[in-house]
């Protein structure tokens, strides 16, 4: 069928090309963690605020607090976060000094220092952020690649240190926030770490017990390829805990949405529940529920997909497909039909040498065999093995039908209207180690 998957030359999700895109591979916090702000660190890590001689204000307090309680955001690493609160800060600047008694780290081969930042109110949004060392050891000032954009959400801030190669460091003199809108405010910090060549500068959200990075790009990448929005108006979790993903016309072009789980979960059952829709998706739209890893050393794709789409054709009854990449290989795709006006649940059970797919109406688990929509077993040679894969969800637009594969960006929906999908649940059940039946 020629309508299929010219978009699936995904231009990866460009960790090596994009300067500030979410990282697509494994998140290894333990190897390069500088501070998780857990209670065990209070003897080694000192958050000394206002100690710099150029910042004489003593209005800032720093404390370790448990995430998820009393209005404190959930931690992005561990259980605790560092809470910084200030009042009547006349120079609109705060500095947090980090000193360690035993920790030593090196900037050789390190491109970024990352830190997760949660700004509690709009008045506390900083217009400048970076790292300061007044003695030029090894630098004086390194500016962040971005600053927090919205209050009330975690955003990973990346500070570029690729020009530095110093070894044996034992402190960060000051992590600096300045040019606040107001004189009072609260900021939470978590997960200060050394990073590789991926600059995040991305939102993160909590959905069903996992942290998901929100893909953002103002030029076309990934599925489609398309531009991707991380606006809280387009990608968010509502008061019921449901995940909303949109495509929308923004700034003169169409922007799609994708979220990428922080965890690498490996073999097991991945369960995605999609809320019922009031009307079918636009024929040019695709909802992807999938596991993705960077291509292998020979460029072989390592991806397992459930995708809902009519592939440009409003009369196409086969509006869903199971795929084990590469899609071009005969036997790697299985098409079927479902009713989008009903809530559907889709399972990917990934075990060694085998992928079991199942879709049914309603939520997890299947309680009535009459609600089973479709199932399929794949035991071909393209079943991937665990690596740096993670679950992802995206809602995106196809390129114009019939144009050369990989040479055209994602287009517009046929109805030229914004749209959204809602994910009710995500669940992961680890593989028990028993053979699939």
Buried (B, 14 or more C-beta within 10 A) or exposed (E): EEBBBBBBEBBBBBBEEBEBBBBBBBBEBEEBBBBBBBEEBEEEBBBBBBBBEEBEBEBBBBEBBEBEEEEBBBBBBBBBBBBBBBEEBEEBBBBBBBBBEEBEBEBEEBBBBBBBBBBBBEBBBBEBBBBBBEEEEBBEEBEBBBBBBBBEBBBBBBBBBEEBEBEEBEBBBBBBBBEBEEBBBBBBBBBBBBBBEBBBBBBBBBBBEBBBBBBBBEEBBBBBBBBBBBBBEBBBBEEEEBBBBBBBEBEEBBBBBBBBBBBBBBBBBBBBBBBEBEEBBBBBBBBBBBBBBBBEEEEEBBBBBBBBBBBBBEEBEBBBBBBBBBBEEEEBBBBBEBEBEBBBBBBBBBBEEBBBBBBBBBBBEBEEEEBEBBBBEBEEEBBBEBEBBBBBBBBBBBBEBEEEEEEBBBBBBEEEEBBBBBBBBBBBBEBEEEEBE
